Amino acid sequence: MRLYRLIRYDIKNGISGRSYLYAPAAILCSVFTVSFYMSVQSMNIEDEKFTIVNLFLYFFEGKEPFSPELGNAFVFPVVWLFIFLYSAFLTLNYPYSNLTGFGIQAITRTKSRNLWWLSKCCWVFLATCLYFAVWYIVSLLLSVILHIDLSFQYSERICALLLDMQLQPMQPGSVWMSLVVLPVMISVAVNLLQLCLGLFFDRMYCFIVSAVILFASTYFQTPLLIGNFAMVKRSVIYQENGMDVKQGIIASVLVIILSIGAGIWRIRKYDILKKS
Amino acid sequence: MTVKCIKNEMRKALFSRAALITYLLSFSIVIYHTVTKAQIYNEFYAAYQAGDGAGNPMITSVSLFFNWLGADVTSFATSVFFFLLPIIAVMPYGWSLAGEIRSGYTKNIISRIPRKSYFFSKYFAGFVSGALAVMIPLLLSFLLAALFLPALRMENIYPYGTIGEKSMWAALYYSNPFLYSMLYILLDGVFAGLTACISIVLAFFIRSRVTVVLAPFFLMLLLDYIDMNVLPGWEISPVKFLQALPVVNERSGVIDFVMFLIFAAFTLGVLLYKERKYEAL
């Protein structure tokens, strides 16, 4: 009951009270969607069925495995990084401004630091899910307006011409996993890791850690950098030796559990008054 | 009064804990890059001495001017350094005005000294700290790489390390690569300084320190998106045109100058306006 009330408080103050932070996400999503739509239109391929899956493949395509050969400059996938880094930014500030403000009252009254920590973990999960919900809803609405087909099919030609992707045939289940479930889970994992690190270091350094993890994921193809699991161009549907969906789920759950556990251990010894 | 104020701000900017941590972060990138380059050079030199790979050994591929941090566009270290450049520039002191407005320090100080002195010294200190935070690691990387890499002039016959004829300072790159590298370090420093100044002036509108520090970073990402998707052809993204070799497109001196003017006009314009109109209460 006490946890429920803390979560309700966090939803009210950390999500409703900071809803203006979701507006740039909606604007960005609109810009990316319209820009991709215009790119498709400029290709003069009216006979091709442009679907919402093509659009999501554009958002989460990421970067193909990079080989640092002479003269081959590294170009990072800006759309993919923008999506995940804005999510990290969105969940960066509130928990610690709360801890040095009303959080002290909450901890005193609930008599439990663990409850405060768990409520913040739930808040990060909810805020991240809501952030991605904004992305999906805005792209759905724009798809309706721009007459982009709402189906689980996708145009292989658009993928090949605009995204440089030759994909294995995808079932609706793998579309859901690759374009909805995994990006959200990986983002939750990165954000929770950032939240946990915030108990050890300043928030800015935690954001740098998140940024470096995500950036390094685009450069190196390794399961140790969990951002790899959220990129279509690193998954088994794009390449034979790609990242497995199950591994991605296990890795993200592992990071989530470790971050929550390390946070519980740390919050017990955390000197709140000194920080505030 | 202004000189005293600048001295005070410079001391705070250069000897803060945040500046130290930023330097440690950038130096760790430099050391990682130097070690990986030293390993690659040792392998190359061993193969060269053994006479492996008959034919052209492409000796310029290990040239200093192609392998220092600012120019090594294929390496992780260079990519992550320029990706984090807006944060590296802002971290030492870009957040200071936001922090001081929030804590009430600004109210106290502008009731004692002229507003102009305070805000301009903040701007100056922010610029210098941002510029140094980027220039010192780049210069260090150049000097460390120069310890073991041959300073060979680059040639345009190879499929690496080349610059198009129309690109900015292309002739200088082939004729005097040392001057070219130094000019690039200076250019990076100027843009890093202006990036830090963006944070300084954003403090007039945004109170959150985190947002003030990260706003230039997201602005650079947005410019990179525009560069890739809306205006392809020339580099308008500072993340790309600040690297000493082309990443995707050729660099235009005119575009760099226009970007410089936009950054400088925005930051100085806001500062001049707020210097007159700032309301402490």
Interface residues (C-beta under 8 A of the other chain):
Chain A: V31 F32 S35 S39 P68 E69 L70 G71 N72 A73 F74 V75 F76 V78 V79 L81 F82 L85 Y86 F89 L92 N93 R203 M204 Y205 F207 I208 A211 V212 F215 A216 Y219 F220
Chain B: I21 L25 M58 S61 V73 T74 S75 F76 T78 S79 V80 F83 L84 I87 M91 Y158 P159 Y160 G161 T162 S208 V210 T211 V213 L214 F218 L221 L222 D224 Y225 M228 N229 V230 Q243 L245 P246 V247 V248
